[in-house]
């Protein structure tokens, strides 16, 4: 990364000058707590969980566990309400509404666009290459304007499932003049190494991760941002005072005590992914299955929208992705349990007749 990179110049002036809300639990979390207007009686059925008290604003034990897991420091970790909160906060910190721009690389995760539209941030698109869904580095760099603040890359990519070439990403990290966000929601299903351990090498690198996918905890909505300490400090400054609740934090901490079983589940999903691919390849209506290092497969089928609807009529729900660039007539199919996959294949066989 160029030594001329200046994070402070990228941050919106009002965010640099922001005086964050100071919450009660930043000062004290134990003792006779009469400072935060909590209901001192609480809920008798939940007394052991102390749910009548506000949660920690910063969750140090959880951030420390995550940091150990990803070989960084706790100061490099932000926890939020899914990765979507991380995306939202980065837009708030770096992009002035009605003025600044981001770059996305379709086909990609749709929330990048939705959140940008909410914040009135202009979007420039540089399509991934058609044949192998890789970022076109030269075209991305050519798309940069003086108002371009953030580049978002999803690897493994949603909806295609492939990882991006590491040297292509490295070149972008080193040459892109703004913040580069690598969304690694599916990284634990991949053979590729996470970029999380490199955030202290590159001052503009932000990595998004989640417990929704490999940990099987989508319901608790726990997202992780790994970034240089200076960026994490701004995220802490801008976030809501108590963005992660006690129940979510407790479930996440418990999950890190079960890493062995979680890793076993990941291995099973990877094995089922291989088997599902083999079974799909045998079906006449399947035209192509794209390489995947995620927990899903992008599959081009004959009459994809019709197949999607007929599966839905049987209570089998997949995702139609045919409207995405380079994804004509495709379905995105999550890898299920062996029983789930058997039911899917059986239904597709009937549709092939």
Secondary structure, DSSP 8 states (H G I E B T S, - for coil): --TT--HHHHS-HHHHT------GGGT-SSSS--SS---TT--GGGGGGTTTS---SS-HHHHHHHHHHHTS-GGGEEEEEHHHHHHHHHHHHH--TTT-EEEE-SS--THHHHHHHHTT-EEEE----TTT----HHHHHHT--TTEEEEEEESS-TTT-----HHHHHHHHHH-SSEEEEE-TTGGGSSS--SGGGTTT-TTEEEEEESSSTT--GGG-EEEEEE-HHHHHHHHHHS-TT-S-HHHHHHHHHHHTTHHHHHHHHHHHHHHHHHHHHHHHTSTTEEEE---SSSEEEEEETTHHHHHHHHHHTT---EE-TTSTT-TTEEEEE---HHHHHHHHHHHHHHH-
